[in-house]
Amino acid sequence: MGLLLDPTNEDVISILSRLFPGKSVGDVVNSRAADPAKLAVRAILNIPLQKPQAKVTHEAFTER
């Protein structure tokens, strides 16, 4: 079973809140524990590494 990588999906937010109590989506995405997952996704999608950018917030995903 895979986890849908859509931080705006309510199911994902619900799962994250149970896996990481008290942490926001931004906290989880910007944690050191998320770095290996980010590298794996970039490798799969052939996205080159970039310089660190501003921290990701949940609001960044909902502003459109």
MDAnalysis code that builds the backbone (N, CA, C; Angstrom):
import MDAnalysis as mda
import numpy as np

u = mda.Universe.empty(192, n_residues=64, atom_resindex=np.repeat(np.arange(64), 3), trajectory=True)
u.add_TopologyAttr("name", ["N", "CA", "C"] * 64)
u.add_TopologyAttr("resid", np.arange(1, 65))
u.add_TopologyAttr("resname", ["MET", "GLY", "LEU", "LEU", "LEU", "ASP", "PRO", "THR", "ASN", "GLU", "ASP", "VAL", "ILE", "SER", "ILE", "LEU", "SER", "ARG", "LEU", "PHE", "PRO", "GLY", "LYS", "SER", "VAL", "GLY", "ASP", "VAL", "VAL", "ASN", "SER", "ARG", "ALA", "ALA", "ASP", "PRO", "ALA", "LYS", "LEU", "ALA", "VAL", "ARG", "ALA", "ILE", "LEU", "ASN", "ILE", "PRO", "LEU", "GLN", "LYS", "PRO", "GLN", "ALA", "LYS", "VAL", "THR", "HIS", "GLU", "ALA", "PHE", "THR", "GLU", "ARG"])
u.atoms.positions = np.array([
    [0.842, -1.174, 0.000],
    [0.000, 0.000, 0.000],
    [0.889, 1.240, 0.000],
    [0.600, 2.184, -0.858],
    [1.372, 3.407, -0.940],
    [0.621, 4.563, -0.313],
    [1.319, 5.623, -0.038],
    [0.726, 6.827, 0.522],
    [0.679, 7.873, -0.572],
    [-0.487, 8.372, -0.870],
    [-0.661, 9.403, -1.874],
    [0.091, 10.652, -1.420],
    [0.944, 11.181, -2.280],
    [1.781, 12.321, -1.903],
    [1.106, 13.654, -2.211],
    [-0.087, 13.835, -1.722],
    [-0.831, 15.072, -1.933],
    [-1.157, 15.681, -0.581],
    [-0.405, 16.699, -0.157],
    [-0.604, 17.264, 1.171],
    [-1.923, 18.013, 1.337],
    [-2.676, 18.205, 0.254],
    [-3.979, 18.858, 0.378],
    [-5.094, 17.833, 0.543],
    [-4.766, 16.551, 0.389],
    [-5.744, 15.481, 0.525],
    [-6.058, 15.290, 2.006],
    [-7.335, 15.394, 2.359],
    [-7.737, 15.282, 3.767],
    [-7.350, 13.937, 4.381],
    [-7.365, 12.856, 3.581],
    [-6.968, 11.546, 4.103],
    [-5.498, 11.545, 4.505],
    [-4.664, 12.186, 3.704],
    [-3.233, 12.261, 4.011],
    [-3.017, 13.085, 5.272],
    [-3.715, 14.205, 5.384],
    [-3.575, 15.043, 6.575],
    [-4.019, 14.273, 7.812],
    [-5.087, 13.504, 7.686],
    [-5.576, 12.698, 8.800],
    [-4.540, 11.650, 9.215],
    [-3.950, 10.983, 8.229],
    [-2.924, 9.970, 8.517],
    [-1.702, 10.615, 9.156],
    [-1.263, 11.754, 8.590],
    [-0.091, 12.439, 9.141],
    [-0.326, 12.867, 10.580],
    [-1.545, 13.315, 10.883],
    [-1.816, 13.757, 12.251],
    [-1.762, 12.594, 13.235],
    [-2.035, 11.383, 12.758],
    [-1.929, 10.208, 13.632],
    [-0.494, 9.695, 13.713],
    [0.228, 9.780, 12.603],
    [1.622, 9.312, 12.602],
    [2.549, 10.285, 13.322],
    [2.252, 11.589, 13.202],
    [3.090, 12.633, 13.793],
    [2.210, 13.587, 14.607],
    [1.740, 13.149, 15.779],
    [0.840, 13.986, 16.583],
    [1.459, 15.336, 16.922],
    [0.670, 16.379, 16.766],
    [1.121, 17.726, 17.105],
    [1.974, 18.390, 16.049],
    [2.210, 17.721, 14.943],
    [3.042, 18.288, 13.874],
    [2.175, 18.681, 12.691],
    [2.530, 19.789, 12.049],
    [1.821, 20.210, 10.845],
    [2.410, 19.493, 9.630],
    [1.730, 19.605, 8.500],
    [2.249, 19.022, 7.259],
    [3.620, 19.628, 6.963],
    [3.748, 20.934, 7.152],
    [5.030, 21.604, 6.918],
    [6.134, 21.079, 7.820],
    [5.796, 20.829, 9.091],
    [6.784, 20.271, 10.025],
    [7.292, 18.929, 9.523],
    [6.368, 18.089, 9.069],
    [6.737, 16.745, 8.606],
    [7.555, 16.834, 7.318],
    [7.086, 17.629, 6.361],
    [7.762, 17.742, 5.065],
    [9.166, 18.336, 5.221],
    [9.329, 19.253, 6.162],
    [10.616, 19.912, 6.348],
    [11.519, 19.230, 7.373],
    [11.101, 18.091, 7.895],
    [11.911, 17.406, 8.893],
    [13.084, 16.668, 8.244],
    [14.102, 16.408, 9.042],
    [15.239, 15.639, 8.528],
    [14.827, 14.232, 8.148],
    [13.822, 13.711, 8.825],
    [13.338, 12.365, 8.517],
    [12.729, 12.292, 7.118],
    [12.244, 13.415, 6.587],
    [11.637, 13.430, 5.254],
    [12.683, 13.523, 4.142],
    [13.903, 13.893, 4.479],
    [14.935, 14.071, 3.453],
    [15.178, 12.822, 2.603],
    [15.308, 11.624, 3.175],
    [15.502, 10.442, 2.320],
    [14.325, 10.204, 1.366],
    [13.122, 10.479, 1.830],
    [11.950, 10.306, 0.961],
    [11.981, 11.312, -0.183],
    [12.365, 12.550, 0.111],
    [12.467, 13.569, -0.942],
    [13.514, 13.177, -1.975],
    [14.657, 12.678, -1.496],
    [15.703, 12.251, -2.420],
    [15.235, 11.099, -3.299],
    [14.515, 10.159, -2.716],
    [14.013, 9.014, -3.474],
    [13.022, 9.464, -4.546],
    [12.126, 10.365, -4.194],
    [11.149, 10.867, -5.167],
    [11.853, 11.636, -6.280],
    [12.821, 12.465, -5.917],
    [13.569, 13.215, -6.945],
    [14.303, 12.266, -7.885],
    [14.874, 11.202, -7.338],
    [15.594, 10.232, -8.175],
    [14.635, 9.530, -9.126],
    [13.473, 9.152, -8.627],
    [12.483, 8.474, -9.473],
    [11.997, 9.395, -10.582],
    [11.797, 10.657, -10.267],
    [11.275, 11.620, -11.235],
    [12.377, 12.327, -12.012],
    [13.620, 11.962, -11.740],
    [14.782, 12.577, -12.403],
    [14.820, 14.092, -12.232],
    [14.547, 14.531, -11.023],
    [14.603, 15.953, -10.702],
    [15.961, 16.234, -10.070],
    [16.740, 17.166, -10.647],
    [18.059, 17.461, -10.070],
    [17.932, 18.110, -8.695],
    [18.936, 17.880, -7.864],
    [18.962, 18.497, -6.543],
    [19.111, 20.000, -6.692],
    [18.457, 20.731, -5.815],
    [18.522, 22.185, -5.837],
    [19.026, 22.675, -4.493],
    [19.412, 23.937, -4.473],
    [19.808, 24.536, -3.203],
    [18.591, 24.568, -2.291],
    [18.806, 24.487, -0.976],
    [17.667, 24.542, -0.046],
    [16.855, 25.805, -0.264],
    [15.547, 25.645, -0.233],
    [14.643, 26.770, -0.408],
    [13.925, 27.041, 0.897],
    [13.015, 27.981, 0.860],
    [12.238, 28.298, 2.050],
    [11.452, 27.073, 2.486],
    [11.165, 27.018, 3.749],
    [10.411, 25.876, 4.272],
    [9.026, 25.817, 3.638],
    [8.554, 24.610, 3.444],
    [7.233, 24.373, 2.881],
    [6.198, 24.463, 3.989],
    [5.113, 25.148, 3.708],
    [4.015, 25.203, 4.669],
    [2.771, 24.640, 4.021],
    [1.832, 24.248, 4.840],
    [0.573, 23.715, 4.322],
    [-0.113, 24.783, 3.469],
    [0.009, 26.058, 3.861],
    [-0.626, 27.137, 3.117],
    [-0.068, 27.235, 1.701],
    [1.205, 26.891, 1.518],
    [1.813, 26.941, 0.198],
    [1.132, 25.974, -0.749],
    [0.613, 24.881, -0.218],
    [-0.058, 23.895, -1.059],
    [-1.503, 24.282, -1.346],
    [-2.095, 25.105, -0.496],
    [-3.505, 25.428, -0.671],
    [-3.713, 26.730, -1.432],
    [-2.676, 27.544, -1.562],
    [-2.805, 28.794, -2.323],
    [-2.709, 28.498, -3.799],
    [-3.738, 28.827, -4.519],
    [-3.733, 28.597, -5.967],
    [-4.430, 29.688, -6.672],
])
